[in-house]
Amino acid sequence: MKSLAIIPARGGSKRIPGKNIKDFLGLPIIAYSIKAALNSGIFDEVMVSTDDEEIAEIAKSFGASVPFMRSESTSNDYATTADVVTEVLSEYSDRGIEFDIIACIYATAPFITADRLKDAMHILINGKADSVFTCVEFSYPVLRSLVIDSKGYIGMKWPEFKNSRSQDLEKFYHDAGQFYMSTVEAFKKAKGFWGEKTVPVIMSELEVQDLDTPTDWALAEMKYTLLT
């Protein structure tokens, strides 16, 4: 089983300039994803897909390969992760290189560890799933959500759960946005990382943080420091 780790990292971030290579506790943030992928020892190649020469040079300095630059069509604001991965697979195929398993690891995901990646790979190669990705439980019970009506009054979306204990309510999860792993066959069939048999890798809230604002960045550094 030949496996490939793809780290998408285009330039031109608008909300946080230089986001993919911004300093995170002493290292460019992309270095954490590269190091986790390399240290896992489960990938035949760890590559960075970028349209930015500076990102490419930094990625290579930490051991990733950048065999080709990302095209203009997958570097705009409308290109999806699936578009990027599809392009990468096509470029390798044109070079006579095929893979059985692919992982997409985000460049701004410093909480990813080699062990998490190995756990996901173990799930795939043992036939329990055709795709795996990270999830985290919603911090507050979704079934006790509040909504505001057209007159400005607030009430429960599902009033039947008004007196239910939190521990008795169904748990809900959301994508943690850290990494996705799949067989190539399942990815192509689903045109994405949500295959017919998708299994979650559940993260704790301490291991998850959006990185869209300077406040998010500060919180992520605080969480990372607590974990290490």
mmCIF file of the C-alpha atoms, coordinates in Angstrom:
data_MODEL
# 
_entry.id   MODEL 
# 
loop_
_atom_site.group_PDB 
_atom_site.id 
_atom_site.type_symbol 
_atom_site.label_atom_id 
_atom_site.label_alt_id 
_atom_site.label_comp_id 
_atom_site.label_asym_id 
_atom_site.label_entity_id 
_atom_site.label_seq_id 
_atom_site.pdbx_PDB_ins_code 
_atom_site.Cartn_x 
_atom_site.Cartn_y 
_atom_site.Cartn_z 
_atom_site.occupancy 
_atom_site.B_iso_or_equiv 
_atom_site.pdbx_formal_charge 
_atom_site.auth_seq_id 
_atom_site.auth_comp_id 
_atom_site.auth_asym_id 
_atom_site.auth_atom_id 
_atom_site.pdbx_PDB_model_num 
ATOM 1   C CA . MET A 1 1   ? 0.000   0.000  0.000   1.00 0.00 ? 1   MET A CA 1 
ATOM 2   C CA . LYS A 1 2   ? 1.683   3.196  -1.192  1.00 0.00 ? 2   LYS A CA 1 
ATOM 3   C CA . SER A 1 3   ? 0.668   6.314  0.720   1.00 0.00 ? 3   SER A CA 1 
ATOM 4   C CA . LEU A 1 4   ? 0.954   10.062 0.170   1.00 0.00 ? 4   LEU A CA 1 
ATOM 5   C CA . ALA A 1 5   ? 0.534   12.969 2.583   1.00 0.00 ? 5   ALA A CA 1 
ATOM 6   C CA . ILE A 1 6   ? -0.603  16.203 0.939   1.00 0.00 ? 6   ILE A CA 1 
ATOM 7   C CA . ILE A 1 7   ? -0.305  19.495 2.841   1.00 0.00 ? 7   ILE A CA 1 
ATOM 8   C CA . PRO A 1 8   ? -2.201  22.262 0.999   1.00 0.00 ? 8   PRO A CA 1 
ATOM 9   C CA . ALA A 1 9   ? -0.642  25.681 1.679   1.00 0.00 ? 9   ALA A CA 1 
ATOM 10  C CA . ARG A 1 10  ? -1.444  28.413 -0.780  1.00 0.00 ? 10  ARG A CA 1 
ATOM 11  C CA . GLY A 1 11  ? -0.140  31.949 -0.356  1.00 0.00 ? 11  GLY A CA 1 
ATOM 12  C CA . GLY A 1 12  ? -2.184  35.115 -0.026  1.00 0.00 ? 12  GLY A CA 1 
ATOM 13  C CA . SER A 1 13  ? -4.104  34.545 3.203   1.00 0.00 ? 13  SER A CA 1 
ATOM 14  C CA . LYS A 1 14  ? -6.348  37.555 3.774   1.00 0.00 ? 14  LYS A CA 1 
ATOM 15  C CA . ARG A 1 15  ? -7.463  37.299 7.414   1.00 0.00 ? 15  ARG A CA 1 
ATOM 16  C CA . ILE A 1 16  ? -4.000  36.455 8.788   1.00 0.00 ? 16  ILE A CA 1 
ATOM 17  C CA . PRO A 1 17  ? -1.255  37.498 6.346   1.00 0.00 ? 17  PRO A CA 1 
ATOM 18  C CA . GLY A 1 18  ? 1.280   34.746 5.714   1.00 0.00 ? 18  GLY A CA 1 
ATOM 19  C CA . LYS A 1 19  ? -0.834  32.390 7.804   1.00 0.00 ? 19  LYS A CA 1 
ATOM 20  C CA . ASN A 1 20  ? 0.644   29.110 6.563   1.00 0.00 ? 20  ASN A CA 1 
ATOM 21  C CA . ILE A 1 21  ? 4.197   30.102 7.542   1.00 0.00 ? 21  ILE A CA 1 
ATOM 22  C CA . LYS A 1 22  ? 3.449   32.463 10.439  1.00 0.00 ? 22  LYS A CA 1 
ATOM 23  C CA . ASP A 1 23  ? 5.513   31.865 13.572  1.00 0.00 ? 23  ASP A CA 1 
ATOM 24  C CA . PHE A 1 24  ? 3.834   29.518 16.038  1.00 0.00 ? 24  PHE A CA 1 
ATOM 25  C CA . LEU A 1 25  ? 5.849   29.169 19.234  1.00 0.00 ? 25  LEU A CA 1 
ATOM 26  C CA . GLY A 1 26  ? 9.155   29.466 17.411  1.00 0.00 ? 26  GLY A CA 1 
ATOM 27  C CA . LEU A 1 27  ? 8.476   27.582 14.182  1.00 0.00 ? 27  LEU A CA 1 
ATOM 28  C CA . PRO A 1 28  ? 6.549   28.303 10.978  1.00 0.00 ? 28  PRO A CA 1 
ATOM 29  C CA . ILE A 1 29  ? 3.189   26.735 11.663  1.00 0.00 ? 29  ILE A CA 1 
ATOM 30  C CA . ILE A 1 30  ? 3.404   24.493 8.589   1.00 0.00 ? 30  ILE A CA 1 
ATOM 31  C CA . ALA A 1 31  ? 6.448   22.817 10.164  1.00 0.00 ? 31  ALA A CA 1 
ATOM 32  C CA . TYR A 1 32  ? 4.225   21.075 12.737  1.00 0.00 ? 32  TYR A CA 1 
ATOM 33  C CA . SER A 1 33  ? 2.184   19.321 10.055  1.00 0.00 ? 33  SER A CA 1 
ATOM 34  C CA . ILE A 1 34  ? 5.282   18.366 8.090   1.00 0.00 ? 34  ILE A CA 1 
ATOM 35  C CA . LYS A 1 35  ? 7.064   16.992 11.154  1.00 0.00 ? 35  LYS A CA 1 
ATOM 36  C CA . ALA A 1 36  ? 4.025   14.972 12.290  1.00 0.00 ? 36  ALA A CA 1 
ATOM 37  C CA . ALA A 1 37  ? 3.657   13.419 8.832   1.00 0.00 ? 37  ALA A CA 1 
ATOM 38  C CA . LEU A 1 38  ? 7.362   12.573 8.540   1.00 0.00 ? 38  LEU A CA 1 
ATOM 39  C CA . ASN A 1 39  ? 7.664   11.294 12.105  1.00 0.00 ? 39  ASN A CA 1 
ATOM 40  C CA . SER A 1 40  ? 4.670   8.992  11.669  1.00 0.00 ? 40  SER A CA 1 
ATOM 41  C CA . GLY A 1 41  ? 6.703   6.895  9.224   1.00 0.00 ? 41  GLY A CA 1 
ATOM 42  C CA . ILE A 1 42  ? 3.540   5.832  7.394   1.00 0.00 ? 42  ILE A CA 1 
ATOM 43  C CA . PHE A 1 43  ? 3.909   7.862  4.203   1.00 0.00 ? 43  PHE A CA 1 
ATOM 44  C CA . ASP A 1 44  ? 6.013   7.113  1.156   1.00 0.00 ? 44  ASP A CA 1 
ATOM 45  C CA . GLU A 1 45  ? 6.033   10.813 0.408   1.00 0.00 ? 45  GLU A CA 1 
ATOM 46  C CA . VAL A 1 46  ? 5.091   14.000 2.279   1.00 0.00 ? 46  VAL A CA 1 
ATOM 47  C CA . MET A 1 47  ? 4.455   16.845 -0.148  1.00 0.00 ? 47  MET A CA 1 
ATOM 48  C CA . VAL A 1 48  ? 3.269   20.431 0.054   1.00 0.00 ? 48  VAL A CA 1 
ATOM 49  C CA . SER A 1 49  ? 0.909   21.795 -2.596  1.00 0.00 ? 49  SER A CA 1 
ATOM 50  C CA . THR A 1 50  ? 1.508   25.532 -2.887  1.00 0.00 ? 50  THR A CA 1 
ATOM 51  C CA . ASP A 1 51  ? 1.559   28.390 -5.348  1.00 0.00 ? 51  ASP A CA 1 
ATOM 52  C CA . ASP A 1 52  ? 3.999   30.396 -3.224  1.00 0.00 ? 52  ASP A CA 1 
ATOM 53  C CA . GLU A 1 53  ? 7.792   30.158 -3.619  1.00 0.00 ? 53  GLU A CA 1 
ATOM 54  C CA . GLU A 1 54  ? 8.508   31.212 -0.033  1.00 0.00 ? 54  GLU A CA 1 
ATOM 55  C CA . ILE A 1 55  ? 6.173   28.542 1.346   1.00 0.00 ? 55  ILE A CA 1 
ATOM 56  C CA . ALA A 1 56  ? 7.788   25.996 -0.963  1.00 0.00 ? 56  ALA A CA 1 
ATOM 57  C CA . GLU A 1 57  ? 11.299  26.819 0.287   1.00 0.00 ? 57  GLU A CA 1 
ATOM 58  C CA . ILE A 1 58  ? 10.266  26.665 3.946   1.00 0.00 ? 58  ILE A CA 1 
ATOM 59  C CA . ALA A 1 59  ? 8.434   23.378 3.364   1.00 0.00 ? 59  ALA A CA 1 
ATOM 60  C CA . LYS A 1 60  ? 11.519  21.844 1.749   1.00 0.00 ? 60  LYS A CA 1 
ATOM 61  C CA . SER A 1 61  ? 13.726  23.068 4.587   1.00 0.00 ? 61  SER A CA 1 
ATOM 62  C CA . PHE A 1 62  ? 11.638  20.965 6.999   1.00 0.00 ? 62  PHE A CA 1 
ATOM 63  C CA . GLY A 1 63  ? 11.836  17.841 4.838   1.00 0.00 ? 63  GLY A CA 1 
ATOM 64  C CA . ALA A 1 64  ? 8.714   17.992 2.676   1.00 0.00 ? 64  ALA A CA 1 
ATOM 65  C CA . SER A 1 65  ? 8.861   17.672 -1.092  1.00 0.00 ? 65  SER A CA 1 
ATOM 66  C CA . VAL A 1 66  ? 7.439   20.217 -3.522  1.00 0.00 ? 66  VAL A CA 1 
ATOM 67  C CA . PRO A 1 67  ? 7.677   18.368 -6.837  1.00 0.00 ? 67  PRO A CA 1 
ATOM 68  C CA . PHE A 1 68  ? 5.460   20.877 -8.665  1.00 0.00 ? 68  PHE A CA 1 
ATOM 69  C CA . MET A 1 69  ? 3.684   24.154 -7.985  1.00 0.00 ? 69  MET A CA 1 
ATOM 70  C CA . ARG A 1 70  ? -0.059  24.431 -7.640  1.00 0.00 ? 70  ARG A CA 1 
ATOM 71  C CA . SER A 1 71  ? -1.945  25.688 -10.666 1.00 0.00 ? 71  SER A CA 1 
ATOM 72  C CA . GLU A 1 72  ? -3.756  29.003 -10.796 1.00 0.00 ? 72  GLU A CA 1 
ATOM 73  C CA . SER A 1 73  ? -7.121  27.254 -10.992 1.00 0.00 ? 73  SER A CA 1 
ATOM 74  C CA . THR A 1 74  ? -6.626  25.565 -7.610  1.00 0.00 ? 74  THR A CA 1 
ATOM 75  C CA . SER A 1 75  ? -5.096  28.637 -5.956  1.00 0.00 ? 75  SER A CA 1 
ATOM 76  C CA . ASN A 1 76  ? -8.148  30.891 -5.942  1.00 0.00 ? 76  ASN A CA 1 
ATOM 77  C CA . ASP A 1 77  ? -10.701 31.396 -3.171  1.00 0.00 ? 77  ASP A CA 1 
ATOM 78  C CA . TYR A 1 78  ? -13.172 29.005 -4.769  1.00 0.00 ? 78  TYR A CA 1 
ATOM 79  C CA . ALA A 1 79  ? -10.994 25.913 -5.117  1.00 0.00 ? 79  ALA A CA 1 
ATOM 80  C CA . THR A 1 80  ? -11.921 23.125 -2.703  1.00 0.00 ? 80  THR A CA 1 
ATOM 81  C CA . THR A 1 81  ? -9.673  20.714 -0.865  1.00 0.00 ? 81  THR A CA 1 
ATOM 82  C CA . ALA A 1 82  ? -10.923 17.979 -3.176  1.00 0.00 ? 82  ALA A CA 1 
ATOM 83  C CA . ASP A 1 83  ? -9.877  20.080 -6.184  1.00 0.00 ? 83  ASP A CA 1 
ATOM 84  C CA . VAL A 1 84  ? -6.357  20.411 -4.792  1.00 0.00 ? 84  VAL A CA 1 
ATOM 85  C CA . VAL A 1 85  ? -6.024  16.722 -3.966  1.00 0.00 ? 85  VAL A CA 1 
ATOM 86  C CA . THR A 1 86  ? -7.389  15.695 -7.358  1.00 0.00 ? 86  THR A CA 1 
ATOM 87  C CA . GLU A 1 87  ? -4.833  17.912 -9.082  1.00 0.00 ? 87  GLU A CA 1 
ATOM 88  C CA . VAL A 1 88  ? -1.988  16.477 -6.993  1.00 0.00 ? 88  VAL A CA 1 
ATOM 89  C CA . LEU A 1 89  ? -2.984  12.891 -7.813  1.00 0.00 ? 89  LEU A CA 1 
ATOM 90  C CA . SER A 1 90  ? -3.216  13.793 -11.505 1.00 0.00 ? 90  SER A CA 1 
ATOM 91  C CA . GLU A 1 91  ? 0.240   15.385 -11.494 1.00 0.00 ? 91  GLU A CA 1 
ATOM 92  C CA . TYR A 1 92  ? 1.778   12.310 -9.886  1.00 0.00 ? 92  TYR A CA 1 
ATOM 93  C CA . SER A 1 93  ? -0.072  10.025 -12.281 1.00 0.00 ? 93  SER A CA 1 
ATOM 94  C CA . ASP A 1 94  ? 1.335   11.989 -15.222 1.00 0.00 ? 94  ASP A CA 1 
ATOM 95  C CA . ARG A 1 95  ? 4.765   11.175 -13.781 1.00 0.00 ? 95  ARG A CA 1 
ATOM 96  C CA . GLY A 1 96  ? 3.913   7.481  -13.571 1.00 0.00 ? 96  GLY A CA 1 
ATOM 97  C CA . ILE A 1 97  ? 3.419   7.476  -9.788  1.00 0.00 ? 97  ILE A CA 1 
ATOM 98  C CA . GLU A 1 98  ? 0.257   6.060  -8.232  1.00 0.00 ? 98  GLU A CA 1 
ATOM 99  C CA . PHE A 1 99  ? -0.859  5.857  -4.592  1.00 0.00 ? 99  PHE A CA 1 
ATOM 100 C CA . ASP A 1 100 ? -3.284  3.649  -2.686  1.00 0.00 ? 100 ASP A CA 1 
ATOM 101 C CA . ILE A 1 101 ? -3.862  5.885  0.348   1.00 0.00 ? 101 ILE A CA 1 
ATOM 102 C CA . ILE A 1 102 ? -3.854  9.659  0.622   1.00 0.00 ? 102 ILE A CA 1 
ATOM 103 C CA . ALA A 1 103 ? -3.943  12.007 3.581   1.00 0.00 ? 103 ALA A CA 1 
ATOM 104 C CA . CYS A 1 104 ? -4.727  15.686 3.418   1.00 0.00 ? 104 CYS A CA 1 
ATOM 105 C CA . ILE A 1 105 ? -3.137  17.466 6.375   1.00 0.00 ? 105 ILE A CA 1 
ATOM 106 C CA . TYR A 1 106 ? -3.853  21.141 6.863   1.00 0.00 ? 106 TYR A CA 1 
ATOM 107 C CA . ALA A 1 107 ? -0.877  23.472 7.190   1.00 0.00 ? 107 ALA A CA 1 
ATOM 108 C CA . THR A 1 108 ? -2.366  25.284 10.180  1.00 0.00 ? 108 THR A CA 1 
ATOM 109 C CA . ALA A 1 109 ? -2.973  22.278 12.422  1.00 0.00 ? 109 ALA A CA 1 
ATOM 110 C CA . PRO A 1 110 ? -0.179  22.217 15.042  1.00 0.00 ? 110 PRO A CA 1 
ATOM 111 C CA . PHE A 1 111 ? -2.056  19.768 17.266  1.00 0.00 ? 111 PHE A CA 1 
ATOM 112 C CA . ILE A 1 112 ? -1.682  16.916 14.782  1.00 0.00 ? 112 ILE A CA 1 
ATOM 113 C CA . THR A 1 113 ? 0.649   14.215 16.059  1.00 0.00 ? 113 THR A CA 1 
ATOM 114 C CA . ALA A 1 114 ? 2.394   11.282 14.443  1.00 0.00 ? 114 ALA A CA 1 
ATOM 115 C CA . ASP A 1 115 ? 0.404   8.934  16.693  1.00 0.00 ? 115 ASP A CA 1 
ATOM 116 C CA . ARG A 1 116 ? -2.946  10.356 15.514  1.00 0.00 ? 116 ARG A CA 1 
ATOM 117 C CA . LEU A 1 117 ? -1.910  9.802  11.925  1.00 0.00 ? 117 LEU A CA 1 
ATOM 118 C CA . LYS A 1 118 ? -0.783  6.253  12.668  1.00 0.00 ? 118 LYS A CA 1 
ATOM 119 C CA . ASP A 1 119 ? -4.103  5.521  14.381  1.00 0.00 ? 119 ASP A CA 1 
ATOM 120 C CA . ALA A 1 120 ? -5.992  6.704  11.300  1.00 0.00 ? 120 ALA A CA 1 
ATOM 121 C CA . MET A 1 121 ? -3.814  4.618  8.995   1.00 0.00 ? 121 MET A CA 1 
ATOM 122 C CA . HIS A 1 122 ? -4.368  1.570  11.209  1.00 0.00 ? 122 HIS A CA 1 
ATOM 123 C CA . ILE A 1 123 ? -8.125  1.991  10.796  1.00 0.00 ? 123 ILE A CA 1 
ATOM 124 C CA . LEU A 1 124 ? -7.809  2.130  7.012   1.00 0.00 ? 124 LEU A CA 1 
ATOM 125 C CA . ILE A 1 125 ? -5.420  -0.764 6.452   1.00 0.00 ? 125 ILE A CA 1 
ATOM 126 C CA . ASN A 1 126 ? -7.421  -3.037 8.730   1.00 0.00 ? 126 ASN A CA 1 
ATOM 127 C CA . GLY A 1 127 ? -10.473 -2.581 6.531   1.00 0.00 ? 127 GLY A CA 1 
ATOM 128 C CA . LYS A 1 128 ? -12.645 -0.873 9.133   1.00 0.00 ? 128 LYS A CA 1 
ATOM 129 C CA . ALA A 1 129 ? -13.209 2.181  6.946   1.00 0.00 ? 129 ALA A CA 1 
ATOM 130 C CA . ASP A 1 130 ? -12.450 3.687  3.582   1.00 0.00 ? 130 ASP A CA 1 
ATOM 131 C CA . SER A 1 131 ? -11.979 7.196  4.986   1.00 0.00 ? 131 SER A CA 1 
ATOM 132 C CA . VAL A 1 132 ? -11.135 8.787  8.329   1.00 0.00 ? 132 VAL A CA 1 
ATOM 133 C CA . PHE A 1 133 ? -11.133 12.349 9.594   1.00 0.00 ? 133 PHE A CA 1 
ATOM 134 C CA . THR A 1 134 ? -10.862 14.279 12.864  1.00 0.00 ? 134 THR A CA 1 
ATOM 135 C CA . CYS A 1 135 ? -13.959 15.357 14.779  1.00 0.00 ? 135 CYS A CA 1 
ATOM 136 C CA . VAL A 1 136 ? -14.717 17.113 18.063  1.00 0.00 ? 136 VAL A CA 1 
ATOM 137 C CA . GLU A 1 137 ? -17.887 17.105 20.139  1.00 0.00 ? 137 GLU A CA 1 
ATOM 138 C CA . PHE A 1 138 ? -19.886 20.335 20.289  1.00 0.00 ? 138 PHE A CA 1 
ATOM 139 C CA . SER A 1 139 ? -19.069 21.955 23.614  1.00 0.00 ? 139 SER A CA 1 
ATOM 140 C CA . TYR A 1 140 ? -22.737 22.652 24.416  1.00 0.00 ? 140 TYR A CA 1 
ATOM 141 C CA . PRO A 1 141 ? -25.670 20.265 23.777  1.00 0.00 ? 141 PRO A CA 1 
ATOM 142 C CA . VAL A 1 142 ? -27.030 21.133 20.330  1.00 0.00 ? 142 VAL A CA 1 
ATOM 143 C CA . LEU A 1 143 ? -30.536 19.956 21.262  1.00 0.00 ? 143 LEU A CA 1 
ATOM 144 C CA . ARG A 1 144 ? -30.721 22.805 23.787  1.00 0.00 ? 144 ARG A CA 1 
ATOM 145 C CA . SER A 1 145 ? -30.037 25.457 21.152  1.00 0.00 ? 145 SER A CA 1 
ATOM 146 C CA . LEU A 1 146 ? -31.779 28.823 21.372  1.00 0.00 ? 146 LEU A CA 1 
ATOM 147 C CA . VAL A 1 147 ? -33.269 30.768 18.467  1.00 0.00 ? 147 VAL A CA 1 
ATOM 148 C CA . ILE A 1 148 ? -34.538 34.346 18.131  1.00 0.00 ? 148 ILE A CA 1 
ATOM 149 C CA . ASP A 1 149 ? -37.849 34.839 16.331  1.00 0.00 ? 149 ASP A CA 1 
ATOM 150 C CA . SER A 1 150 ? -38.944 37.643 14.006  1.00 0.00 ? 150 SER A CA 1 
ATOM 151 C CA . LYS A 1 151 ? -40.188 39.720 16.989  1.00 0.00 ? 151 LYS A CA 1 
ATOM 152 C CA . GLY A 1 152 ? -36.864 39.479 18.783  1.00 0.00 ? 152 GLY A CA 1 
ATOM 153 C CA . TYR A 1 153 ? -37.976 36.974 21.420  1.00 0.00 ? 153 TYR A CA 1 
ATOM 154 C CA . ILE A 1 154 ? -35.677 34.121 22.315  1.00 0.00 ? 154 ILE A CA 1 
ATOM 155 C CA . GLY A 1 155 ? -36.739 30.548 22.884  1.00 0.00 ? 155 GLY A CA 1 
ATOM 156 C CA . MET A 1 156 ? -35.656 26.961 22.525  1.00 0.00 ? 156 MET A CA 1 
ATOM 157 C CA . LYS A 1 157 ? -35.353 25.457 19.082  1.00 0.00 ? 157 LYS A CA 1 
ATOM 158 C CA . TRP A 1 158 ? -36.463 22.112 20.505  1.00 0.00 ? 158 TRP A CA 1 
ATOM 159 C CA . PRO A 1 159 ? -38.556 22.919 23.641  1.00 0.00 ? 159 PRO A CA 1 
ATOM 160 C CA . GLU A 1 160 ? -39.196 19.215 24.244  1.00 0.00 ? 160 GLU A CA 1 
ATOM 161 C CA . PHE A 1 161 ? -35.637 19.034 25.607  1.00 0.00 ? 161 PHE A CA 1 
ATOM 162 C CA . LYS A 1 162 ? -36.048 22.008 27.979  1.00 0.00 ? 162 LYS A CA 1 
ATOM 163 C CA . ASN A 1 163 ? -35.895 19.905 31.133  1.00 0.00 ? 163 ASN A CA 1 
ATOM 164 C CA . SER A 1 164 ? -33.605 17.161 29.854  1.00 0.00 ? 164 SER A CA 1 
ATOM 165 C CA . ARG A 1 165 ? -30.280 16.637 31.566  1.00 0.00 ? 165 ARG A CA 1 
ATOM 166 C CA . SER A 1 166 ? -27.279 17.404 29.371  1.00 0.00 ? 166 SER A CA 1 
ATOM 167 C CA . GLN A 1 167 ? -25.840 13.929 29.936  1.00 0.00 ? 167 GLN A CA 1 
ATOM 168 C CA . ASP A 1 168 ? -29.049 12.343 28.625  1.00 0.00 ? 168 ASP A CA 1 
ATOM 169 C CA . LEU A 1 169 ? -29.013 14.173 25.290  1.00 0.00 ? 169 LEU A CA 1 
ATOM 170 C CA . GLU A 1 170 ? -27.572 12.804 22.063  1.00 0.00 ? 170 GLU A CA 1 
ATOM 171 C CA . LYS A 1 171 ? -24.016 13.931 21.356  1.00 0.00 ? 171 LYS A CA 1 
ATOM 172 C CA . PHE A 1 172 ? -23.240 15.850 18.177  1.00 0.00 ? 172 PHE A CA 1 
ATOM 173 C CA . TYR A 1 173 ? -19.870 16.392 16.535  1.00 0.00 ? 173 TYR A CA 1 
ATOM 174 C CA . HIS A 1 174 ? -18.278 18.661 13.960  1.00 0.00 ? 174 HIS A CA 1 
ATOM 175 C CA . ASP A 1 175 ? -15.270 18.430 11.687  1.00 0.00 ? 175 ASP A CA 1 
ATOM 176 C CA . ALA A 1 176 ? -12.105 19.411 13.570  1.00 0.00 ? 176 ALA A CA 1 
ATOM 177 C CA . GLY A 1 177 ? -10.431 20.504 10.330  1.00 0.00 ? 177 GLY A CA 1 
ATOM 178 C CA . GLN A 1 178 ? -7.052  18.887 10.959  1.00 0.00 ? 178 GLN A CA 1 
ATOM 179 C CA . PHE A 1 179 ? -6.564  15.960 8.625   1.00 0.00 ? 179 PHE A CA 1 
ATOM 180 C CA . TYR A 1 180 ? -8.420  13.580 6.339   1.00 0.00 ? 180 TYR A CA 1 
ATOM 181 C CA . MET A 1 181 ? -7.269  10.167 5.175   1.00 0.00 ? 181 MET A CA 1 
ATOM 182 C CA . SER A 1 182 ? -8.769  7.892  2.562   1.00 0.00 ? 182 SER A CA 1 
ATOM 183 C CA . THR A 1 183 ? -8.100  5.160  0.094   1.00 0.00 ? 183 THR A CA 1 
ATOM 184 C CA . VAL A 1 184 ? -7.591  6.692  -3.339  1.00 0.00 ? 184 VAL A CA 1 
ATOM 185 C CA . GLU A 1 185 ? -10.378 4.500  -4.679  1.00 0.00 ? 185 GLU A CA 1 
ATOM 186 C CA . ALA A 1 186 ? -12.861 5.821  -2.112  1.00 0.00 ? 186 ALA A CA 1 
ATOM 187 C CA . PHE A 1 187 ? -11.734 9.422  -2.644  1.00 0.00 ? 187 PHE A CA 1 
ATOM 188 C CA . LYS A 1 188 ? -12.289 9.211  -6.378  1.00 0.00 ? 188 LYS A CA 1 
ATOM 189 C CA . LYS A 1 189 ? -15.650 7.505  -5.971  1.00 0.00 ? 189 LYS A CA 1 
ATOM 190 C CA . ALA A 1 190 ? -16.934 10.041 -3.428  1.00 0.00 ? 190 ALA A CA 1 
ATOM 191 C CA . LYS A 1 191 ? -15.086 12.980 -5.049  1.00 0.00 ? 191 LYS A CA 1 
ATOM 192 C CA . GLY A 1 192 ? -13.902 13.860 -1.574  1.00 0.00 ? 192 GLY A CA 1 
ATOM 193 C CA . PHE A 1 193 ? -12.939 12.435 1.798   1.00 0.00 ? 193 PHE A CA 1 
ATOM 194 C CA . TRP A 1 194 ? -16.436 11.392 2.868   1.00 0.00 ? 194 TRP A CA 1 
ATOM 195 C CA . GLY A 1 195 ? -16.569 7.784  1.730   1.00 0.00 ? 195 GLY A CA 1 
ATOM 196 C CA . GLU A 1 196 ? -19.301 5.242  2.280   1.00 0.00 ? 196 GLU A CA 1 
ATOM 197 C CA . LYS A 1 197 ? -17.558 3.973  5.417   1.00 0.00 ? 197 LYS A CA 1 
ATOM 198 C CA . THR A 1 198 ? -16.138 6.998  7.225   1.00 0.00 ? 198 THR A CA 1 
ATOM 199 C CA . VAL A 1 199 ? -14.824 6.679  10.778  1.00 0.00 ? 199 VAL A CA 1 
ATOM 200 C CA . PRO A 1 200 ? -14.036 9.609  13.099  1.00 0.00 ? 200 PRO A CA 1 
ATOM 201 C CA . VAL A 1 201 ? -10.873 10.249 15.048  1.00 0.00 ? 201 VAL A CA 1 
ATOM 202 C CA . ILE A 1 202 ? -12.329 12.115 18.017  1.00 0.00 ? 202 ILE A CA 1 
ATOM 203 C CA . MET A 1 203 ? -10.267 14.976 19.430  1.00 0.00 ? 203 MET A CA 1 
ATOM 204 C CA . SER A 1 204 ? -10.609 16.806 22.730  1.00 0.00 ? 204 SER A CA 1 
ATOM 205 C CA . GLU A 1 205 ? -11.432 20.529 22.772  1.00 0.00 ? 205 GLU A CA 1 
ATOM 206 C CA . LEU A 1 206 ? -7.927  21.173 24.049  1.00 0.00 ? 206 LEU A CA 1 
ATOM 207 C CA . GLU A 1 207 ? -6.542  19.799 20.764  1.00 0.00 ? 207 GLU A CA 1 
ATOM 208 C CA . VAL A 1 208 ? -8.780  21.853 18.475  1.00 0.00 ? 208 VAL A CA 1 
ATOM 209 C CA . GLN A 1 209 ? -8.707  25.550 17.625  1.00 0.00 ? 209 GLN A CA 1 
ATOM 210 C CA . ASP A 1 210 ? -9.777  27.518 14.569  1.00 0.00 ? 210 ASP A CA 1 
ATOM 211 C CA . LEU A 1 211 ? -7.056  29.878 13.355  1.00 0.00 ? 211 LEU A CA 1 
ATOM 212 C CA . ASP A 1 212 ? -8.889  32.714 11.656  1.00 0.00 ? 212 ASP A CA 1 
ATOM 213 C CA . THR A 1 213 ? -8.052  35.679 13.916  1.00 0.00 ? 213 THR A CA 1 
ATOM 214 C CA . PRO A 1 214 ? -5.144  36.867 16.099  1.00 0.00 ? 214 PRO A CA 1 
ATOM 215 C CA . THR A 1 215 ? -7.218  35.855 19.143  1.00 0.00 ? 215 THR A CA 1 
ATOM 216 C CA . ASP A 1 216 ? -7.578  32.328 17.733  1.00 0.00 ? 216 ASP A CA 1 
ATOM 217 C CA . TRP A 1 217 ? -3.807  32.224 17.274  1.00 0.00 ? 217 TRP A CA 1 
ATOM 218 C CA . ALA A 1 218 ? -3.146  33.253 20.878  1.00 0.00 ? 218 ALA A CA 1 
ATOM 219 C CA . LEU A 1 219 ? -5.608  30.658 22.177  1.00 0.00 ? 219 LEU A CA 1 
ATOM 220 C CA . ALA A 1 220 ? -3.989  27.931 20.057  1.00 0.00 ? 220 ALA A CA 1 
ATOM 221 C CA . GLU A 1 221 ? -0.548  28.771 21.444  1.00 0.00 ? 221 GLU A CA 1 
ATOM 222 C CA . MET A 1 222 ? -1.920  28.630 24.988  1.00 0.00 ? 222 MET A CA 1 
ATOM 223 C CA . LYS A 1 223 ? -3.544  25.236 24.365  1.00 0.00 ? 223 LYS A CA 1 
ATOM 224 C CA . TYR A 1 224 ? -0.420  23.852 22.701  1.00 0.00 ? 224 TYR A CA 1 
ATOM 225 C CA . THR A 1 225 ? 1.710   24.978 25.637  1.00 0.00 ? 225 THR A CA 1 
ATOM 226 C CA . LEU A 1 226 ? -0.632  23.196 28.054  1.00 0.00 ? 226 LEU A CA 1 
ATOM 227 C CA . LEU A 1 227 ? -0.364  19.970 26.050  1.00 0.00 ? 227 LEU A CA 1 
ATOM 228 C CA . THR A 1 228 ? 3.428   19.937 25.748  1.00 0.00 ? 228 THR A CA 1 
# 
